[in-house]
Amino acid sequence: MKIDMHSHFFPTINQAEAARLSRDRGPWLHTSGRTGQIMIGDKPFRPVHDVLWDMNRRIEHLDEQNLDAQIMCATPVMFAYDAPIERALPWAQLMNDRALEMTAVAPDRLKVLAQVPLQDIDAACREASRAKAAGHVGVQIGNHVGNQDLDHEGLVTFFTHCALDGIPVLVHPWDMMGGERMRKWMLPWLVAMPAETQLGILSLILSGAFERIPASLRLCFAHGGGGFAFLLGRVDNAWKHRDIVREDCPELPSSYVKRFFVDSAVFDPRSLKLLVDVMGSDRVMLGSDSPFPLGEQRIGSGVIEHPELTPQSKSLILGSNAQAFFGL
């Protein structure tokens, strides 16, 4: 079994539909044959190709990649966390309904995660449950809402709701730190994005938020958890020697790896080996970040061709873990 649990989609939203969210900043899709452009209002945001929106092409892509199934989630520019809730909630509902329509091409092979309006936690909880009932296998959220990190009281409430309602959660980095210091060479994606993911994980650990969230929560962080695995020794060392690090965190930070999963999108066999050593092979799932250029181009090859992972570890990472995590 080979299941890719981290891939993206973008429905064929037109400019008029996006304007219901925001005339200047609503994201929509301009297509021309097999190529397209994600637009933000009138401005080009990212060039894309048809696997992102054409589900017949998506199935061809799955066949080319020898994938049994793929779980899709929103392109993060669709989150709309800064929009008024009276616009953000209908937007999320529209995106979630369109997403299910897209999976109808092959519902046994295409699964989807919902998006929710995290600027209003009550509305986010209701939409997460509505989406689950409609057929979504979980939700995807960004790693922060404005200046609120994942340990914020409202987000802890959301995580608790998802735990109690059996809704898996994928955390994806977005709206990256850095600003003017990262103007070129995709540095926000190469430097700030892994840092955002690590920040999300540590905000839950060091704040004591994991003590308040039910252990039944199925939680996964994208992109191998960012810099978390490599820098975990630094965090443990700080916890041991600085009381200000451990004042809200009762246990050694490394002990909390049992509370979450990560995907395998690290693109280097040495990095993947470290990730499995830190997390355990039962807490890593195949994730490609497809169909974007920064994603894995031969999906699963980093796991399948790894010279040191055992056959059992490979089987868990390639599919068994995702089957259990998402209840497939």
C-alpha positions as CSV (number, residue, x, y, z in Angstrom):
1,M,0.0,0.0,0.0
2,K,1.3,3.4,-1.0
3,I,-0.6,6.4,0.3
4,D,0.6,10.0,-0.2
5,M,-0.9,12.0,2.7
6,H,0.4,15.4,1.8
7,S,-0.5,16.8,-1.6
8,H,-2.3,20.0,-2.7
9,F,-5.2,21.0,-4.9
10,F,-6.8,24.2,-6.1
11,P,-10.4,24.2,-7.5
12,T,-11.2,26.1,-10.6
13,I,-12.4,29.2,-8.7
14,N,-13.0,32.2,-11.0
15,Q,-12.3,35.8,-10.2
16,A,-15.9,36.7,-9.5
17,E,-16.2,33.9,-6.9
18,A,-12.9,34.9,-5.3
19,A,-14.2,38.5,-5.1
20,R,-16.9,37.3,-2.7
21,L,-14.0,36.8,-0.2
22,S,-12.0,39.8,-1.2
23,R,-11.9,41.9,-4.4
24,D,-8.2,42.7,-4.0
25,R,-6.9,39.6,-2.3
26,G,-9.2,36.7,-3.2
27,P,-7.3,33.7,-4.7
28,W,-8.5,32.3,-7.9
29,L,-7.2,30.1,-10.8
30,H,-6.5,31.3,-14.4
31,T,-6.0,28.3,-16.7
32,S,-4.9,27.9,-20.3
33,G,-4.8,24.3,-21.4
34,R,-2.6,22.3,-19.1
35,T,-0.9,25.3,-17.5
36,G,-2.3,27.9,-15.1
37,Q,-1.6,30.7,-12.7
38,I,-2.9,31.1,-9.2
39,M,-3.9,34.7,-9.0
40,I,-4.4,37.0,-5.9
41,G,-6.8,39.6,-7.1
42,D,-5.2,40.9,-10.3
43,K,-1.7,39.8,-9.4
44,P,0.0,36.5,-10.4
45,F,1.0,34.4,-7.4
46,R,2.3,31.1,-8.7
47,P,2.5,29.2,-12.0
48,V,0.9,25.7,-11.8
49,H,-0.1,22.8,-14.0
50,D,-3.3,20.8,-14.5
51,V,-2.6,18.0,-11.9
52,L,-3.5,20.7,-9.4
53,W,-7.1,21.1,-10.6
54,D,-7.9,18.4,-13.2
55,M,-8.8,15.2,-11.3
56,N,-8.7,13.0,-14.4
57,R,-5.1,14.2,-14.9
58,R,-4.6,13.6,-11.1
59,I,-5.6,10.0,-11.5
60,E,-3.1,9.6,-14.4
61,H,-0.5,11.1,-12.1
62,L,-1.3,8.6,-9.4
63,D,-0.9,5.8,-11.8
64,E,2.4,7.2,-13.1
65,Q,3.6,7.4,-9.5
66,N,2.2,3.9,-8.5
67,L,0.1,5.5,-5.8
68,D,-2.8,3.6,-4.4
69,A,-4.3,6.8,-2.9
70,Q,-3.6,10.4,-2.3
71,I,-4.9,12.8,0.3
72,M,-5.3,16.4,-0.9
73,C,-5.4,19.6,1.0
74,A,-5.9,23.3,0.2
75,T,-3.1,25.4,-1.2
76,P,-2.4,27.5,1.9
77,V,-3.1,30.8,0.1
78,M,-6.7,29.7,0.3
79,F,-6.9,29.8,4.1
80,A,-8.3,33.4,4.4
81,Y,-7.6,33.7,8.1
82,D,-7.5,37.5,7.9
83,A,-11.0,37.9,6.3
84,P,-14.1,38.8,8.2
85,I,-15.8,35.6,9.4
86,E,-19.0,36.5,7.5
87,R,-16.9,36.0,4.3
88,A,-14.4,33.5,5.5
89,L,-16.9,30.9,6.6
90,P,-18.9,30.7,3.3
91,W,-15.5,30.7,1.5
92,A,-14.3,27.7,3.5
93,Q,-17.6,25.9,2.9
94,L,-17.4,26.6,-0.8
95,M,-13.8,25.3,-0.9
96,N,-14.7,22.2,1.0
97,D,-17.7,21.4,-1.1
98,R,-15.7,21.9,-4.3
99,A,-13.0,19.6,-2.9
100,L,-15.5,16.8,-2.4
101,E,-16.8,17.3,-5.9
102,M,-13.3,16.9,-7.2
103,T,-12.7,13.6,-5.4
104,A,-15.9,12.1,-6.9
105,V,-13.8,11.2,-10.0
106,A,-12.3,8.4,-7.9
107,P,-13.5,8.5,-4.3
108,D,-11.6,5.3,-3.4
109,R,-8.2,6.9,-4.4
110,L,-8.7,10.6,-3.8
111,K,-9.4,11.8,-0.3
112,V,-9.4,15.4,1.0
113,L,-8.8,17.5,4.1
114,A,-11.1,20.4,4.9
115,Q,-10.1,24.0,5.6
116,V,-11.7,25.9,8.4
117,P,-11.9,29.6,9.4
118,L,-9.6,29.7,12.4
119,Q,-10.2,33.3,13.1
120,D,-13.5,32.2,14.7
121,I,-13.0,29.0,16.7
122,D,-16.7,28.2,17.2
123,A,-17.2,28.4,13.4
124,A,-14.0,26.4,12.7
125,C,-15.2,23.6,15.0
126,R,-18.6,23.5,13.4
127,E,-17.1,23.5,9.9
128,A,-14.6,20.8,10.8
129,S,-17.5,18.5,12.0
130,R,-19.7,19.4,9.0
131,A,-16.8,18.6,6.6
132,K,-16.1,15.3,8.4
133,A,-19.8,14.3,8.1
134,A,-19.7,15.2,4.4
135,G,-16.8,13.0,3.6
136,H,-13.5,14.8,4.5
137,V,-11.0,12.6,6.2
138,G,-9.6,15.4,8.4
139,V,-8.7,19.1,8.4
140,Q,-5.6,21.1,7.4
141,I,-4.7,24.3,9.3
142,G,-1.9,26.8,9.1
143,N,0.6,26.9,11.9
144,H,-0.5,30.3,13.2
145,V,-3.3,32.8,12.9
146,G,-1.8,36.3,12.8
147,N,0.4,36.4,16.0
148,Q,-1.4,33.5,17.6
149,D,0.7,30.3,17.7
150,L,-0.7,26.8,18.2
151,D,-0.6,27.2,22.0
152,H,-3.2,30.0,21.9
153,E,-6.3,29.2,24.0
154,G,-8.6,29.2,21.0
155,L,-6.4,26.8,19.0
156,V,-6.2,24.5,22.0
157,T,-10.0,24.5,22.0
158,F,-10.0,23.6,18.3
159,F,-7.5,20.8,18.8
160,T,-9.6,19.5,21.7
161,H,-12.7,19.5,19.5
162,C,-11.0,17.6,16.8
163,A,-9.7,15.0,19.4
164,L,-13.2,14.5,20.8
165,D,-14.8,14.3,17.3
166,G,-12.2,12.0,15.9
167,I,-10.9,14.5,13.2
168,P,-7.3,14.2,12.2
169,V,-5.3,17.4,11.8
170,L,-2.5,18.3,9.4
171,V,-0.6,21.5,10.3
172,H,1.0,23.2,7.3
173,P,3.3,26.2,7.5
174,W,2.2,29.4,5.8
175,D,2.5,33.2,6.0
176,M,6.2,32.9,6.7
177,M,8.4,35.0,8.9
178,G,11.4,36.9,7.5
179,G,9.9,39.8,5.5
180,E,12.4,42.0,3.7
181,R,15.4,39.9,4.7
182,M,14.2,37.0,2.5
183,R,13.4,38.7,-0.8
184,K,15.1,36.3,-3.2
185,W,15.9,32.7,-4.1
186,M,12.7,31.3,-2.4
187,L,14.3,31.9,1.0
188,P,10.9,32.1,2.8
189,W,10.2,28.6,1.6
190,L,13.7,27.3,2.2
191,V,14.4,29.0,5.6
192,A,11.3,30.4,7.1
193,M,8.9,27.6,6.3
194,P,10.9,24.9,8.2
195,A,11.3,27.4,11.1
196,E,7.5,28.0,11.1
197,T,6.9,24.3,11.5
198,Q,9.4,23.9,14.3
199,L,7.8,27.0,16.0
200,G,4.4,25.3,15.8
201,I,5.7,22.1,17.4
202,L,7.6,23.8,20.2
203,S,4.8,26.2,21.0
204,L,2.7,23.1,21.8
205,I,5.4,21.4,23.8
206,L,7.0,24.3,25.8
207,S,3.7,26.0,26.6
208,G,2.3,22.9,28.2
209,A,-0.5,22.9,25.7
210,F,-0.1,19.2,25.1
211,E,-1.1,18.7,28.8
212,R,-4.5,20.3,28.1
213,I,-5.2,18.6,24.7
214,P,-6.6,15.0,24.8
215,A,-3.9,12.4,23.9
216,S,-6.4,11.0,21.4
217,L,-5.7,13.9,19.0
218,R,-4.3,12.7,15.7
219,L,-1.9,15.5,14.8
220,C,0.6,15.7,11.9
221,F,3.1,18.3,10.9
222,A,4.1,18.8,7.3
223,H,7.6,18.8,5.7
224,G,9.2,16.4,8.2
225,G,8.4,18.7,11.1
226,G,10.7,21.4,9.7
227,G,13.9,21.8,11.8
228,F,12.4,19.9,14.8
229,A,14.3,16.6,14.6
230,F,17.7,18.1,13.9
231,L,17.4,20.7,16.7
232,L,15.6,18.6,19.3
233,G,18.9,18.0,21.2
234,R,19.3,21.8,21.6
235,V,15.8,22.1,23.0
236,D,16.3,19.2,25.5
237,N,19.6,20.8,26.6
238,A,17.9,24.2,27.2
239,W,15.1,22.5,29.1
240,K,17.6,20.8,31.4
241,H,19.7,23.9,32.1
242,R,17.3,26.9,31.9
243,D,14.3,27.1,34.2
244,I,12.6,29.6,31.9
245,V,12.4,26.9,29.2
246,R,10.8,24.3,31.5
247,E,8.5,26.6,33.6
248,D,5.4,25.5,31.5
249,C,6.7,22.2,30.2
250,P,6.7,19.4,32.9
251,E,8.5,16.8,30.8
252,L,11.6,16.6,28.7
253,P,10.7,18.1,25.3
254,S,11.8,14.9,23.4
255,S,9.3,12.9,25.4
256,Y,6.5,14.6,23.5
257,V,7.3,13.1,20.1
258,K,4.7,10.5,20.9
259,R,2.0,13.2,20.6
260,F,2.3,13.9,16.9
261,F,3.3,12.6,13.5
262,V,5.3,14.1,10.6
263,D,5.4,13.5,6.9
264,S,8.5,12.2,5.0
265,A,9.1,15.2,2.8
266,V,12.7,15.9,3.6
267,F,14.4,14.9,0.3
268,D,17.6,13.4,1.7
269,P,18.3,9.9,2.9
270,R,20.4,11.1,5.9
271,S,17.6,13.5,6.9
272,L,15.0,10.8,6.6
273,K,17.1,8.4,8.7
274,L,17.4,11.0,11.5
275,L,13.7,11.7,11.3
276,V,12.8,8.1,11.7
277,D,15.4,7.7,14.5
278,V,13.8,10.7,16.4
279,M,10.1,10.1,15.7
280,G,10.0,6.3,15.2
281,S,8.9,4.7,12.0
282,D,5.4,4.4,13.4
283,R,5.1,8.3,13.4
284,V,6.3,9.1,9.9
285,M,3.9,9.1,6.9
286,L,4.6,9.4,3.2
287,G,4.1,13.0,2.1
288,S,5.1,14.5,-1.2
289,D,3.9,18.1,-1.3
290,S,2.8,17.3,-4.9
291,P,2.2,18.7,-7.4
292,F,4.5,21.7,-6.7
293,P,8.1,21.9,-7.9
294,L,9.4,21.8,-4.3
295,G,7.6,18.5,-3.8
296,E,9.0,15.0,-4.3
297,Q,9.1,14.3,-8.0
298,R,9.2,10.5,-7.7
299,I,6.7,10.0,-4.9
300,G,7.9,7.5,-2.3
301,S,11.3,7.0,-3.8
302,G,13.1,8.4,-0.8
303,V,11.5,5.8,1.3
304,I,11.5,2.8,-1.1
305,E,15.2,3.3,-2.1
306,H,16.5,4.1,1.4
307,P,19.6,2.0,2.1
308,E,19.1,1.7,5.9
309,L,15.3,1.6,6.6
310,T,14.0,-1.9,7.3
311,P,11.2,-3.4,5.1
312,Q,8.8,-3.1,8.1
313,S,9.6,0.6,8.5
314,K,9.2,1.3,4.8
315,S,5.8,-0.5,4.9
316,L,4.6,1.6,7.8
317,I,5.8,4.9,6.3
318,L,4.5,4.2,2.8
319,G,0.9,3.4,3.8
320,S,0.1,1.6,7.0
321,N,0.5,4.7,9.2
322,A,-1.7,6.8,7.0
323,Q,-4.4,4.1,6.9
324,A,-4.5,4.1,10.7
325,F,-4.1,7.9,11.1
326,F,-7.0,8.8,8.7
327,G,-9.1,5.7,9.3
328,L,-9.0,4.6,5.7
